[in-house]
Amino acid sequence: MKAIIIGSGISGLTAACYLVKSGWEVTIYEQFNKIGGVTGQIEKEGYIWDLGQMLVEGFGPGEPVGLIFSELGIADKIKTIRTERAYVFPDFDLYKPEKSSDFFWRREKFKKLFPDDADGIDKYYKFYIKMMEIVTLARKAEYSKGLKSIFLKIKMFLKLLPVLPKMKWNSQKMMEHFFKSEKLQAVFLTILADFVTPPTQFVGLGVPFINPEASFDELVPLKISKTGIHPSYRYILGGMGSMVDVLVKTIEEGGGKLYVNKTVKRILIENGAAKGILCEDETKEMADLILASGGAREILLDTIGKKHLPEDFVLKVKDIPLMESILMVHLGIDFDPTPHQKLSTVYYYGTYDIDKAIKECRIGKYHEGREGFVIFIPTIFSPELAPSGHHALTVYTIAPNILDKGSWEERKEELAEKLLIEAEKVIPSLRENAKAKVILTPEDFKKITHLKHHAFGGMAPIMGKSGIPHKTPIKNLWFIGAQSESGAGLPNIISDTSRTMKRIFKEFKKS
Ligand SMILES: Cc1cc2nc3c(=O)[nH]c(=O)nc-3n(C[C@H](O)[C@H](O)[C@H](O)COP(=O)(O)OP(=O)(O)OC[C@H]3O[C@@H](n4cnc5c(N)ncnc54)[C@H](O)[C@@H]3O)c2cc1C
């Protein structure tokens, strides 16, 4: 059997690994000049930076992505280390204490910072444990069979029952339920800026999952109760590129082919079934199965054409809520930044009004770095990403695709400068000591990912909305990746692509 994959991001590479392992012939077509999509890397003057990810969730042994890598036989080739991130707010920071007597040190720190909310804080942490228990049971049920799976599902349902009345609450309402302090509410909601999703539109029961406690302290045990396990946060040594290299090697060893600079302009349809692809350079290839990743509108409407698709599906594709983009400045520096930022990944927030900040971003008002940014220093873990004694670091923040004043092309240098001025409040003299600089605007990301609207993490997790189903109305055409029903984020995409491949294999076996 032969498959074609459109796009070499993490979704396409994961799918290809499953296919070659099952004896399929596979070809990947990538429009950019490099493999990897936003998990690719960029290089300049001896420095290497990741385009996308920083820390990843659930990649450890026995965790969801770790299990998938074991299934694919590559777990021991992708080296990760457990690590943590920190948040800094205008009037307090959430660095872990030097010595902690409590695994839930954040809970105790919050009680000191917000004594009026002490009861609510205890309640929130009970809720946190319960939600982690529910997810752990769901995951165990997925990997179990027969009676054991049924038993786990019943146990999960019983735990879910008391939280069911909160099912329709948005995350703002959920935080108001636990905390009076708006600042404390913001602590748990600011990460939604990364999803460019206002708290009033994000599901309340999702709050614990966007604030996994283990992501703030690498020493917090992952088992937090008799049944509950929360995910670890890890850095992939060598950066995302080292994971991409392992996946590519697996595909090539399995006989798969990968092409860059090949844009698929048409998916060829005959009698309601996908039969092949046609590239912009007129390369044509036929296959039994086509897996497409990338932009839902671009792939499903532009390369197929509405006439081949049912009206309700076209409406669904048009309706998909997308995140906004980012402004990213990669620097190569010749000094040690760790006296100023000791952790690899720190989020600096300049506002507590995250709802307003996100809504403004969605209408093109760019905050110029004042409302928040992230500084990531991968060379803390992987010094080989920079010349000896130097560091590679990245400063980024969310940014609109279209600016309300001027264009990204005109304002690229000016807005990168402004972002670095904000970052210099943390690490002084960044600009003066920069030996290499790469600025990536939303316009650049559009080119890298072949999107008309660059969505940082793909589909925005807006309540009541879902991504495009993997199984499309066109026979033998499946849609995967960040704008599919997987939703955003590497762990979701990898896990969901794995599930989808198993579904596809079952369907092909039946027919
Ligand atoms: C800066 C940044 C930070 C992030 N941080 C995190 C994080 O901390 N945690 C997390 O979980 N997630 C994070 N994400 C999100 C996550 O990285 C992405 O959701 C995920 O990698 C997307 O994978 P994908 O395969 O769906 O898409 P992509 O990586 O975009 O790959 C799709 C590929 O398809 C190609 N393509 C599209 N159309 C065509 C065509 N017609 N012909 C040929 N090729 C085509 C594109 O060029 C692209 O290479 C981050 C993303 C970014 C950008």
The ligand as an ORCA input file, in Angstrom:
! r2SCAN-3c Opt
* xyz 0 1
  C       6.864     29.266     18.699
  C       5.997     28.095     18.992
  C       5.995     27.579     20.271
  C       5.200     26.488     20.576
  N       5.243     26.012     21.841
  C       4.552     24.902     22.141
  C       4.689     24.297     23.421
  O       5.414     24.815     24.277
  N       4.003     23.150     23.671
  C       3.217     22.564     22.727
  O       2.669     21.498     22.989
  N       3.040     23.132     21.506
  C       3.693     24.275     21.188
  N       3.588     24.823     19.939
  C       2.631     24.234     18.993
  C       3.159     23.018     18.266
  O       4.519     23.192     17.998
  C       2.429     22.859     16.966
  O       1.043     22.829     17.230
  C       2.821     21.568     16.232
  O       4.214     21.414     16.161
  C       2.200     21.601     14.855
  O       2.530     20.438     14.149
  P       1.804     20.139     12.764
  O       2.426     18.942     12.177
  O       0.346     20.150     12.940
  O       2.076     21.460     11.867
  P       3.372     22.125     11.258
  O       4.557     21.964     12.115
  O       2.971     23.501     10.869
  O       3.618     21.263      9.956
  C       2.789     21.333      8.823
  C       3.705     21.305      7.611
  O       2.910     21.190      6.441
  C       3.546     21.920      5.408
  N       2.537     22.199      4.383
  C       1.365     22.856      4.559
  N       0.706     22.926      3.393
  C       1.465     22.283      2.471
  C       1.321     22.023      1.074
  N       0.241     22.421      0.388
  N       2.305     21.340      0.444
  C       3.399     20.898      1.112
  N       3.598     21.139      2.433
  C       2.641     21.819      3.096
  C       4.043     23.153      6.130
  O       5.073     23.792      5.405
  C       4.515     22.575      7.452
  O       5.892     22.248      7.423
  C       4.374     25.908     19.588
  C       4.377     26.421     18.296
  C       5.185     27.504     17.984
  C       5.176     28.030     16.578
*
